[in-house]
């Protein structure tokens, strides 16, 4: 017992030291404590863990079944149990971050990632796999709710799109990393190594978050203006700080408490739009590719190792196109990017379905047609719907309830991801891969109509300007 008391005291001392950085302004010492690049790197690192745990199960499933028998239902359950956990993680983390701060929640998320990864690595049966994925899901849900908010609030207006897109870039790097790890351990069928290596980036995040600054908007509301200004000096030019501080004070003056804002009639339409946006991003088909690509390739005739190698190619395309998105997202309207992505994704899915019906899946040609069409889908998703969602969600919601509202939208996202993860293998078995991806194409058309008709444009406006406009439009 005495040993754990010592560990607990050391933990509290670490948090106290990190909090002293906020109070004493040590963030001004850029070269000695933290610089802008490190702030956004550690701020987005939760996205890497989310991507890794999304992607790693796809390759691990090929070999888990050799040690632990799985049916199509229990296979879907192992994958989707992470999303059950994510529903609770996203639902609770948003309000908690509004109360205790973004940074403290990220620290707790890193610990949960570590625990879940270890449970998975040593799982003796299907039930333990589900429990481990549930624990991982709590952290995944938390990261989807908190990381976009933190990056959006830390970033200056003119580069908010590109910096907020770092979350999606980290997700894609995490997915690619998981595919590379899967490929590295495929020969020895080392699925326990695949799922367990998530501990490494989790530890890096846990240590790094102690030296991250808190969001200036949270500091202004819960600490002081001077604390907010000290953090803003790291990411903004001096002439921009006064204007942004004045806007934050004005919003604070007219804004209610978190729960009153969430329950207000003026926020409700935007909350519905945000939740629908998040849901559509998941059920448009991306997670069927992330979770089940190796299984699809293997069933189409490729060997297990070759199937995993095919996902490495898809993961690489995902990362490269997300980098393209970071370069253009502050130069092109968000809605134009989304519409372009919709058209490309729907076209790739329809082409794939037609070719599968025409040529079948009984040859290597059919398998490589799927690889090519899914790669085309990834290209259009990766520079549009992938990053734009994470940029726009925090932009849509007001400061007093940004964490909570983004958490609710992330909950809708987790539900969409859960539906795809649980039902895709059963639908593919019942209807065939081509027909299922044709369903995703129809959903893509629905998403296109949604973007054109309901989604507001947010590029080039401060978060406070967007909130003020939202209040005016919904009050009229």
C-alpha positions as CSV (number, residue, x, y, z in Angstrom):
1,X,0.0,0.0,0.0
2,X,2.9,2.4,0.9
3,X,4.4,1.7,-2.6
4,X,1.2,2.9,-4.3
5,X,1.0,6.0,-2.1
6,X,4.5,7.0,-3.3
7,X,3.4,6.4,-7.0
8,X,0.3,8.5,-6.4
9,X,2.3,11.4,-4.8
10,X,4.8,11.4,-7.7
11,X,1.9,11.6,-10.1
12,X,0.4,14.6,-8.3
13,X,3.9,16.3,-8.2
14,X,4.1,15.9,-12.0
15,X,0.7,17.5,-12.5
16,X,1.7,20.3,-10.1
17,X,4.9,21.0,-12.1
18,X,2.9,21.1,-15.3
19,X,0.4,23.5,-13.7
20,X,3.2,25.8,-12.5
21,X,4.2,26.2,-16.1
22,X,0.8,27.8,-16.8
23,X,0.8,30.0,-13.7
24,X,4.4,31.3,-13.9
25,X,4.5,31.8,-17.7
26,X,7.3,29.4,-18.4
27,X,5.8,28.8,-21.8
28,X,7.4,32.0,-22.9
29,X,10.7,30.1,-22.8
30,X,10.0,28.5,-26.2
31,X,13.4,27.0,-26.8
32,X,13.7,25.5,-23.3
33,X,10.2,24.2,-22.5
34,X,8.1,23.9,-25.6
35,X,7.8,25.3,-29.1
36,X,4.9,25.7,-31.5
37,X,5.6,22.5,-33.4
38,X,5.8,20.4,-30.3
39,X,2.5,21.9,-29.0
40,X,0.6,20.8,-32.1
41,X,2.5,17.5,-32.3
42,X,1.6,16.4,-28.8
43,X,-1.8,18.0,-29.2
44,X,-2.6,15.7,-32.2
45,X,-0.9,12.6,-30.9
46,X,-4.1,11.2,-29.5
47,X,-5.3,11.0,-33.1
48,X,-2.4,8.7,-33.9
49,X,-3.5,6.3,-31.2
50,X,-7.0,6.4,-32.5
51,X,-5.8,5.6,-36.0
52,X,-3.5,2.8,-34.8
53,X,-6.2,1.0,-32.8
54,X,-8.7,1.4,-35.7
55,X,-6.3,-0.1,-38.2
56,X,-4.4,-2.8,-36.2
57,X,-7.4,-5.0,-35.6
58,X,-7.8,-5.4,-39.4
59,X,-4.6,-7.4,-39.7
60,X,-4.8,-9.0,-36.2
61,X,-8.2,-10.5,-37.0
62,X,-6.6,-12.8,-39.7
63,X,-4.5,-14.5,-37.0
64,X,-6.6,-14.1,-33.8
65,X,-9.0,-16.6,-35.4
66,X,-6.3,-19.2,-35.4
67,X,-6.0,-18.9,-31.6
68,X,-9.4,-17.8,-30.5
69,X,-12.4,-19.1,-32.6
70,X,-14.6,-16.3,-34.0
71,X,-17.9,-16.4,-36.0
72,X,-18.9,-13.6,-38.3
73,X,-20.9,-12.1,-35.4
74,X,-18.2,-12.4,-32.8
75,X,-15.6,-11.0,-35.3
76,X,-17.9,-8.0,-35.7
77,X,-18.3,-7.8,-31.9
78,X,-14.5,-7.7,-31.3
79,X,-14.1,-4.9,-33.9
80,X,-17.2,-3.0,-32.8
81,X,-16.7,-3.3,-29.0
82,X,-14.2,-0.5,-29.3
83,X,-17.0,1.7,-30.7
84,X,-19.3,0.8,-27.8
85,X,-16.6,2.2,-25.5
86,X,-16.1,5.2,-27.8
87,X,-19.8,6.1,-27.4
88,X,-19.3,6.5,-23.6
89,X,-15.8,8.0,-23.9
90,X,-17.0,10.7,-26.3
91,X,-20.2,11.4,-24.4
92,X,-18.4,12.0,-21.0
93,X,-15.1,13.5,-22.1
94,X,-16.6,16.6,-23.7
95,X,-18.3,18.0,-20.6
96,X,-15.4,16.9,-18.4
97,X,-12.9,18.8,-20.6
98,X,-15.1,21.9,-20.3
99,X,-14.9,21.6,-16.5
100,X,-11.3,20.4,-15.9
101,X,-9.5,21.4,-19.0
102,X,-8.5,19.8,-22.3
103,X,-5.0,18.9,-21.2
104,X,-5.9,16.9,-18.1
105,X,-8.4,14.8,-20.1
106,X,-5.8,14.0,-22.7
107,X,-3.5,12.8,-19.9
108,X,-6.2,10.4,-18.6
109,X,-6.9,9.2,-22.1
110,X,-3.2,8.2,-22.5
111,X,-3.4,6.0,-19.4
112,X,-6.6,4.3,-20.6
113,X,-4.9,3.6,-24.0
114,X,-2.1,1.9,-22.1
115,X,-4.4,-0.3,-20.0
116,X,-6.5,-1.3,-23.0
117,X,-3.5,-2.2,-25.1
118,X,-2.1,-4.5,-22.3
119,X,-5.4,-6.2,-21.8
120,X,-5.6,-7.0,-25.6
121,X,-2.0,-8.2,-25.7
122,X,-2.6,-10.8,-23.0
123,X,-6.2,-11.7,-23.9
124,X,-6.8,-15.4,-23.4
125,X,-10.3,-15.6,-25.0
126,X,-12.9,-13.7,-27.0
127,X,-14.4,-12.1,-23.9
128,X,-11.1,-10.6,-22.9
129,X,-10.6,-9.2,-26.4
130,X,-14.0,-7.5,-26.2
131,X,-13.1,-6.0,-22.7
132,X,-9.8,-4.8,-24.0
133,X,-11.4,-3.2,-27.1
134,X,-14.1,-1.6,-24.8
135,X,-11.3,0.0,-22.7
136,X,-9.5,1.2,-25.8
137,X,-12.8,2.6,-27.0
138,X,-13.2,4.8,-23.9
139,X,-9.9,6.5,-24.9
140,X,-10.7,6.6,-28.6
141,X,-14.0,8.4,-27.8
142,X,-12.2,10.8,-25.6
143,X,-9.6,11.6,-28.2
144,X,-12.2,12.2,-30.9
145,X,-14.0,14.7,-28.7
146,X,-11.0,16.5,-27.1
147,X,-8.1,16.5,-29.7
148,X,-10.0,18.5,-32.4
149,X,-11.2,21.1,-29.8
150,X,-7.7,21.5,-28.4
151,X,-6.1,22.0,-31.8
152,X,-8.8,24.4,-33.0
153,X,-8.6,26.5,-29.8
154,X,-4.8,26.6,-29.9
155,X,-4.6,27.6,-33.6
156,X,-4.7,31.1,-35.1
157,X,-7.6,31.9,-37.4
158,X,-5.6,32.0,-40.7
159,X,-4.0,28.6,-40.2
160,X,-6.8,26.9,-38.1
161,X,-7.7,24.6,-40.9
162,X,-4.3,23.2,-41.6
163,X,-3.3,22.9,-37.9
164,X,-6.7,21.3,-37.0
165,X,-6.1,18.9,-39.8
166,X,-3.1,17.5,-38.0
167,X,-5.6,15.3,-36.1
168,X,-6.6,13.6,-39.3
169,X,-3.0,13.4,-40.4
170,X,-2.1,11.7,-37.1
171,X,-5.1,9.3,-37.5
172,X,-3.8,8.3,-41.0
173,X,-0.3,7.9,-39.8
174,X,-1.6,5.7,-37.0
175,X,-3.5,3.6,-39.4
176,X,-0.5,3.3,-41.7
177,X,1.7,2.4,-38.7
178,X,-0.7,-0.3,-37.7
179,X,-0.6,-1.7,-41.2
180,X,3.2,-1.7,-41.2
181,X,3.3,-3.4,-37.8
182,X,0.7,-6.0,-39.0
183,X,2.9,-6.7,-42.0
184,X,6.0,-7.0,-39.9
185,X,4.4,-9.6,-37.6
186,X,2.3,-11.4,-40.2
187,X,4.9,-14.1,-40.9
188,X,4.9,-15.2,-37.3
189,X,1.2,-14.5,-36.9
190,X,2.1,-12.2,-34.0
191,X,-1.2,-10.6,-33.4
192,X,-0.5,-10.0,-29.7
193,X,2.5,-7.9,-30.7
194,X,0.3,-6.0,-33.2
195,X,-2.2,-4.9,-30.6
196,X,0.3,-4.5,-27.7
197,X,2.7,-2.1,-29.4
198,X,0.1,0.7,-29.0
199,X,1.6,1.1,-25.5
200,X,4.6,2.9,-27.0
201,X,2.9,6.0,-28.4
202,X,0.6,6.0,-25.4
203,X,3.6,6.4,-23.1
204,X,5.0,9.2,-25.3
205,X,1.6,11.0,-25.1
206,X,1.4,10.5,-21.4
207,X,4.8,12.1,-20.8
208,X,4.4,14.8,-23.5
209,X,1.0,16.0,-22.3
210,X,2.6,17.1,-18.9
211,X,4.4,19.8,-20.8
212,X,1.6,20.9,-23.1
213,X,-0.1,24.3,-22.4
214,X,-3.8,24.4,-21.7
215,X,-6.2,25.9,-24.3
216,X,-6.1,29.7,-24.1
217,X,-9.9,29.9,-24.3
218,X,-10.3,27.5,-21.3
219,X,-7.7,29.5,-19.4
220,X,-9.5,32.8,-20.0
221,X,-12.7,31.3,-18.6
222,X,-11.2,29.3,-15.7
223,X,-7.9,30.9,-14.8
224,X,-7.0,34.4,-15.9
225,X,-6.5,36.6,-19.0
226,X,-2.7,36.8,-18.4
227,X,-2.5,32.9,-18.4
228,X,-4.4,32.9,-21.8
229,X,-2.2,35.6,-23.2
230,X,1.0,33.7,-22.3
231,X,-0.1,30.6,-24.2
232,X,-1.4,32.6,-27.2
233,X,2.1,34.2,-27.6
234,X,3.4,30.8,-28.6
235,X,1.1,30.4,-31.6
236,X,0.0,34.0,-32.6
237,X,1.5,37.2,-33.7
238,X,1.3,39.9,-30.9
239,X,-1.1,42.1,-32.9
240,X,-3.7,39.3,-33.1
241,X,-3.9,38.6,-29.4
242,X,-5.7,41.7,-28.3
243,X,-8.5,41.4,-30.9
244,X,-9.0,37.7,-30.1
245,X,-9.1,38.3,-26.3
246,X,-11.7,41.1,-26.8
247,X,-13.8,38.7,-28.9
248,X,-13.6,36.0,-26.2
249,X,-14.6,38.5,-23.5
250,X,-17.6,39.6,-25.5
251,X,-18.7,36.0,-26.0
252,X,-18.2,35.2,-22.4
253,X,-20.3,38.2,-21.4
254,X,-23.3,37.2,-23.4
255,X,-22.9,33.4,-23.1
256,X,-24.7,31.1,-20.5
257,X,-23.3,28.1,-18.7
258,X,-22.3,24.9,-20.6
259,X,-25.6,23.0,-19.9
260,X,-27.8,26.0,-20.6
261,X,-26.0,26.5,-24.0
262,X,-26.4,22.9,-24.9
263,X,-30.1,23.0,-24.1
264,X,-30.7,26.3,-25.8
265,X,-33.0,26.5,-28.9
266,X,-30.5,28.5,-30.8
267,X,-27.8,25.8,-30.6
268,X,-30.1,22.8,-31.3
269,X,-30.1,23.1,-35.2
270,X,-26.3,23.4,-35.3
271,X,-25.9,20.4,-32.9
272,X,-28.1,18.3,-35.2
273,X,-26.1,19.4,-38.2
274,X,-22.8,18.5,-36.4
275,X,-24.1,15.1,-35.3
276,X,-25.4,14.3,-38.8
277,X,-22.1,15.4,-40.3
278,X,-20.1,13.1,-38.0
279,X,-22.5,10.2,-38.6
280,X,-22.3,10.5,-42.3
281,X,-18.5,10.6,-42.3
282,X,-18.5,7.1,-40.7
283,X,-21.3,5.4,-42.6
284,X,-20.0,6.6,-46.0
285,X,-17.8,3.5,-46.1
286,X,-14.4,4.5,-44.8
287,X,-14.4,2.2,-41.8
288,X,-15.4,-0.8,-43.8
289,X,-12.1,-0.3,-45.6
290,X,-10.0,0.5,-42.5
291,X,-11.4,-2.4,-40.4
292,X,-11.9,-5.1,-43.0
293,X,-9.6,-4.4,-46.0
294,X,-7.3,-7.4,-45.3
295,X,-10.2,-9.7,-44.9
296,X,-11.8,-8.4,-48.1
297,X,-8.5,-8.9,-50.0
298,X,-7.9,-12.3,-48.5
299,X,-11.4,-13.5,-49.5
300,X,-10.8,-12.1,-53.0
301,X,-7.9,-14.5,-53.5
302,X,-4.9,-12.7,-52.1
303,X,-2.8,-14.5,-49.5
304,X,-2.9,-13.2,-45.9
305,X,0.5,-11.5,-46.1
306,X,-0.2,-10.1,-49.5
307,X,-3.6,-8.8,-48.3
308,X,-1.9,-7.0,-45.4
309,X,0.7,-5.6,-47.9
310,X,-2.3,-4.2,-49.9
311,X,-3.5,-2.3,-46.9
312,X,0.0,-0.8,-46.5
313,X,-0.5,0.7,-49.9
314,X,-3.9,2.1,-49.0
315,X,-2.6,3.5,-45.8
316,X,0.3,5.2,-47.6
317,X,-2.1,6.9,-50.0
318,X,-4.2,7.9,-47.0
319,X,-1.3,9.7,-45.4
320,X,0.0,11.4,-48.6
321,X,-3.5,12.8,-49.5
322,X,-4.0,14.1,-45.9
323,X,-0.8,16.0,-46.3
324,X,-2.2,17.5,-49.5
325,X,-5.3,18.4,-47.5
326,X,-3.2,20.3,-44.9
327,X,-1.7,22.3,-47.7
328,X,-5.0,23.4,-49.3
329,X,-7.6,23.4,-46.6
330,X,-7.1,27.0,-45.7
331,X,-7.1,28.1,-49.3
332,X,-10.4,26.4,-50.5
333,X,-13.8,26.6,-48.9
334,X,-14.6,23.6,-46.7
335,X,-17.9,22.9,-48.5
336,X,-16.2,22.8,-52.0
337,X,-13.8,20.2,-50.7
338,X,-16.6,18.1,-49.2
339,X,-18.6,18.2,-52.5
340,X,-15.5,17.2,-54.5
341,X,-14.9,14.3,-52.1
342,X,-18.5,13.1,-52.3
343,X,-18.4,13.0,-56.1
344,X,-15.1,11.1,-56.2
345,X,-16.0,8.6,-53.5
346,X,-19.4,7.8,-55.0
347,X,-17.9,7.3,-58.5
348,X,-15.1,4.9,-57.2
349,X,-17.7,2.8,-55.3
350,X,-20.0,2.6,-58.3
351,X,-17.1,1.7,-60.6
352,X,-16.0,-1.1,-58.2
353,X,-19.5,-2.5,-57.9
354,X,-20.0,-2.7,-61.6
355,X,-16.6,-4.3,-62.3
356,X,-17.2,-6.9,-59.5
357,X,-20.5,-7.8,-61.0
358,X,-19.0,-8.0,-64.5
359,X,-15.6,-9.7,-63.8
360,X,-16.3,-11.5,-60.4
361,X,-13.9,-12.0,-57.6
362,X,-12.6,-15.4,-58.5
363,X,-9.3,-14.2,-60.0
364,X,-6.4,-12.0,-58.9
365,X,-7.8,-9.4,-61.4
366,X,-10.9,-9.1,-59.2
367,X,-8.8,-8.6,-56.1
368,X,-6.7,-5.9,-57.7
369,X,-9.7,-4.1,-59.0
370,X,-10.9,-3.8,-55.4
371,X,-7.5,-2.6,-54.3
372,X,-7.5,0.1,-57.1
373,X,-11.1,1.3,-56.5
374,X,-10.6,1.4,-52.7
375,X,-7.4,3.4,-53.2
376,X,-9.3,5.8,-55.3
377,X,-12.0,6.1,-52.6
378,X,-9.3,6.8,-50.0
379,X,-7.7,9.5,-52.2
380,X,-11.0,11.5,-52.3
381,X,-11.8,10.8,-48.7
382,X,-8.3,11.7,-47.4
383,X,-8.2,15.3,-48.7
384,X,-11.9,16.1,-48.1
385,X,-14.2,14.3,-45.6
386,X,-11.4,12.9,-43.5
387,X,-9.7,16.2,-42.3
388,X,-12.6,18.6,-42.9
389,X,-14.9,17.0,-40.3
390,X,-12.3,17.4,-37.6
391,X,-11.7,21.0,-38.6
392,X,-15.3,22.0,-38.8
393,X,-16.8,20.3,-35.7
394,X,-15.1,22.6,-33.2
395,X,-15.7,25.6,-35.5
396,X,-19.5,25.0,-35.5
397,X,-20.0,25.1,-31.7
398,X,-19.8,28.0,-29.1
399,X,-16.9,28.4,-26.7
400,X,-18.9,27.7,-23.5
401,X,-20.0,24.3,-24.8
402,X,-17.4,23.5,-27.4
403,X,-16.0,20.4,-25.6
404,X,-19.4,19.1,-24.7
405,X,-21.0,19.7,-28.1
406,X,-18.1,18.2,-29.9
407,X,-18.3,15.2,-27.6
408,X,-22.0,14.7,-28.5
409,X,-21.1,14.9,-32.2
410,X,-18.2,12.5,-31.6
411,X,-20.8,10.2,-29.9
412,X,-22.8,10.2,-33.2
413,X,-19.6,9.5,-35.0
414,X,-18.9,6.5,-32.8
415,X,-22.4,5.1,-33.3
416,X,-21.9,5.3,-37.1
417,X,-18.5,3.6,-36.8
418,X,-20.1,0.9,-34.6
419,X,-22.9,0.2,-37.1
420,X,-20.3,-0.3,-39.9
421,X,-18.0,-2.4,-37.8
422,X,-20.7,-4.7,-36.5
423,X,-22.8,-5.2,-39.6
424,X,-20.4,-5.0,-42.5
425,X,-19.1,-8.6,-42.3
426,X,-22.7,-10.0,-42.0
427,X,-24.0,-7.8,-44.9
428,X,-21.0,-8.7,-47.0
429,X,-21.6,-12.4,-46.3
430,X,-25.3,-12.1,-47.1
431,X,-25.2,-9.7,-50.1
432,X,-21.7,-9.7,-51.4
433,X,-19.0,-7.0,-51.2
434,X,-20.1,-5.3,-54.4
435,X,-23.7,-4.8,-53.2
436,X,-22.6,-3.5,-49.8
437,X,-20.3,-0.9,-51.3
438,X,-23.1,0.2,-53.6
439,X,-25.1,0.9,-50.5
440,X,-22.3,3.1,-49.3
441,X,-22.4,4.9,-52.7
442,X,-26.1,5.7,-52.1
443,X,-25.2,7.1,-48.6
444,X,-22.5,9.2,-50.4
445,X,-25.2,10.8,-52.5
446,X,-27.3,11.6,-49.3
447,X,-24.2,13.1,-47.8
448,X,-23.7,15.3,-50.9
449,X,-27.2,16.7,-50.6
450,X,-26.7,17.3,-46.8
451,X,-23.5,19.3,-47.4
452,X,-25.1,21.5,-50.1
453,X,-28.3,22.2,-48.2
454,X,-27.4,22.3,-44.5
455,X,-23.7,22.7,-43.8
456,X,-22.5,26.3,-43.2
457,X,-19.1,27.6,-44.5
458,X,-16.5,28.4,-41.8
459,X,-13.3,29.1,-43.5
460,X,-11.5,32.4,-42.8
461,X,-13.5,33.4,-39.7
462,X,-12.6,33.4,-36.1
463,X,-14.3,31.0,-33.7
464,X,-16.0,34.0,-32.0
465,X,-17.2,35.4,-35.3
466,X,-18.7,32.0,-36.2
467,X,-20.5,31.9,-32.8
468,X,-21.8,35.4,-33.1
469,X,-23.2,34.7,-36.6
470,X,-24.8,31.4,-35.3
471,X,-26.6,33.3,-32.5
472,X,-27.9,35.9,-35.0
473,X,-29.1,33.4,-37.6
474,X,-30.9,31.1,-35.1
475,X,-32.5,34.0,-33.2
476,X,-34.0,35.6,-36.4
